[in-house]
Amino acid sequence: MSEVSNPEVIDEVMQKHGDICEVQSKNNVRNEFTSDYEDEKPGNKRTRKRRATNYGSTSSEATSRRWTNRSTQAEFENLKARVKALEDKIQSMETKLQIIEDVVEKIAPGSIQSVIQ
């Protein structure tokens, strides 16, 4: 890997690429694979916290970023519409079943209860 001595360039690369990029300074002080919860070390000004990414991250921030993606948001809206249509279909079937049960109960009182038991 090429060595970079300018801290601003290192910071810019880290902002752009997060934890997938390992950047080392000229004297090999900087290794950016720090844990998410590790505090910044007071003696080392170059240590940075790892940024949450969209790849396999469980943080709610990464989840919210995924849902703001336009194509994913449209997909989510499509799924919501499909769920609503299925709920309506279930409601319609429940209504039809109730009508059938009422008709059977009028024709043969108690027959549904005997079948259930």
N, C-alpha and C positions, 0 to 999 in steps of 0.2 A: 504494500500500500504506500502511496506517496505521502511524504511528510508535509505537514502544513504548519507554518510558524505564526501565522496571523490569527489571533484569538477571535476577531470579528468574522473571519471566514469560517472558522470552526463553529462558532455560534450559529451562523447562517445555515451551514450544512445540517447541524443538529436540529434546528427549527424545521427544516424541510423534511428530513428523513427520520427523525425520532430515534427509537432504539434499534432500528435495523442497520444503522450505519455506525461503524467504529471509527472514530477519528482520533488520531494521535498527533500530539504536537511534536516539535522538533526534538525535544528531550524525552519523548515517550511518557509524559506525565499523565496524559489524558486517555482514559479508557472508559467509554460511555455506557458500558453494560452494568449500570447500577440498578438496584431493585426499586420498585415503585414506592415502597414505603421507607426506604433508607433516607435519613435526614442528610442534608448537605453538611459535609464535614467543615467545621469552622476553620481549620488550618489550610484547607485546600479550596481555593476560590474557584477552581475550574470544574469541580464535581457538579454534575447536574442530575436532577431526578429524571427518570425515564418517563417519556410521554406515553399515555395510553393510545393504542392504535385500534383500528377497526378490525384487526386480524385476531380473532379468538379472544379478545379482551372481554372480561365480564363486567367492566365498569359501566355504570349507567350513563356516563358521559359518552362513551364510545357507542353505546346502544342508541342514544338519542341522535348522535351524528349519523348512524346508519339510516335511521328513519327519515332524516332530512334530505337524503339523496332523492332526487326527483323520480327516477324510475322506480326506486324501492317504495317511495311514498305512493305512487300510482298503483303499484302491485298490492300494497297494503289496502288501499281504498277498494280495489277490485275484490280482494279477499273478504273485506267487510261486507260488500254488496252480496257476495255469494253466501256468506253466513246468514245474512238477513233473508235471502231468498229461501234458504233451507229451513230457517225458523218458521217462515210463513207456510211452507209446504207441510211441515210437521203440525202446525196449528190446524191447517185444513184437514189433514188426516185424522187428527184427534176429534175434530168436529164431526167428520163422517162416521168415525167409530162410535161416537156418542149417539148419533142418529140411529145407527144399526142396533146398538144396545137397547135403545128405547123401543124400537120396533119389535125386537125379539122379546122384550119384557112384556109388551102388550099382547103379543100372540101367545106366549107361553110363560106366564108369571113364574119367577123363581128358577127358570132354566139356566140363566147365566150364573147364578150363585151355585147351582149344583155342578156345573161344568168347572167352575173355579176351584171348588173343593175337591 
